[in-house]
Amino acid sequence: MLPSRAELLSRATERPADLLVIGGGITGAGIARDAALRGLRTVLVERDDFASGTSSRSSRLVHGGVRYLEHGYLHLVFESSRERRILHEIAPHLVHPLQFTWPVYRGARLPRWKIVAGLWLYDLLALFRNEHPHRALSARGVLEAEPNLRQANLTGGASYFDAATDDARLTLANVVSAAEAGAATLNYVEVTALRLNGNRVSGATIRDRATGNSAELQARVVVNATGPWTGTIAQMEDPNAPPALHGSKGVHITVPADRIGNRAAVTMLSPTDGRVLFTLPGGAVVVIGTTETEPPRDPSQVRATRDDVQYLLDAANAFWPSAALTPDDVITAWAGIRPLIASQSASAGDASREHAVTIGPRGLVAITGGKLTTYRAMAEEVVDVVERQLDRRPSACVTAHQRLPDPTREFARTVGDVLIRRTKVAFTERDHGRAQAETVAAELAAELGWTNAQRASAVEDYHTELARLFTIDP
């Protein structure tokens, strides 16, 4: 059994930590796990729920990044392909092979020969160790794989493999593994200020949002792994810190699976701008995504717009004409922000998907950029930097070989934790789980000792969270 929340809070504050990780998304969780498994006294704090930001709003893919080949990001594709293989080995219960069909139509931005040549390179960069090698397909072969695709002007296509995952549960598995290795892992604990010892960051002031109580947390090294909120923490160290990120908003929608009728995943080119999009199986629903546009200034207010939704519907209808989808068919629409490295590029789509590890003027370590698939490698690099900051020679990383656990104690504290991130009910039901909210609140009340008033408030808070996440803006 994992320690209780009170025990974890005590573990975090009773004596100085080697490492404080701020941010409980996939990257922060991976860093905490790696550090704890290397024997570092580690604390992980997250202002909201684990994976409540970008790490629960992705395409839920562990993939090599076939579309990155166009931009020449060969190193990223190589690293992503290696990490996809590792994650399949250490988390077979969470990472599953997924077959993609890529249909090609006359006049498409990418002709069939170029796609097939790219997939040869894709297999090469995976050292030919993918689930199965790609296959070139005739038009008949494409329709045998996906009979409901548009037939007009179909010239052929290809088949290849990547992998699917549950992004929030992959994050949670890393959190649980970190806790099992001795880390203090705390959600709903906010950093309100960084502590300084002389001119060096030496910890943080934290506030437990469950009780309102504040405490001082000492740490020899602090890592900023807050994704879209990186700048907020960076300015606690240096109010004049320049922007570290060039965020990119990605929107997904779900529609009933029987309206599309796809058998597996399908790669599409948007009829609007030629961007690579996906139709992804999701049980009773199909996930269609994703867009790439400029995000709002406040990452917590990122939402889909009507234009985002229509863009995705136009693509789906172009490839699946019998679906005849309208906005009324959309079950759920959500948005997340990719925390890309800041650049002078004109558009979000031009920003690199590589990551960077930096050390601020007062010693704050920050990790920016990257993607879900490469989180483990990013974490390994960060912990190597942390050990050097601790005047140690980097020790052996074991996360590439040690299996991730099946979460048992899952740190859920709100109705949203259960229905949005632990079960994904909110993404698949038209009412976003409102019908189950009272039942879940009652279960949490029994577990957490809530009063009737607290239980009622928890249901209202859930409705507020749903509006924040799933409202489609004009």
Helices and strands as residue ranges (DSSP letters): H 5-13, E 17-22, H 26-37, E 42-46, G 54-56, E 61-62, G 66-71, H 74-90, E 95-105, H 112-125, E 135-137, H 139-145, E 154-165, H 167-180, E 184-187, E 189-197, E 200-208, E 214-224, G 227-229, H 230-237, E 248-256, H 257-260, E 265-269, E 276-282, E 285-289, G 299-301, H 306-319, G 321-323, G 327-329, E 332-338, G 348-350, E 355-359, E 365-369, G 372-374, H 375-389, H 415-416, I 417-422, H 425-428, H 434-448, H 452-470
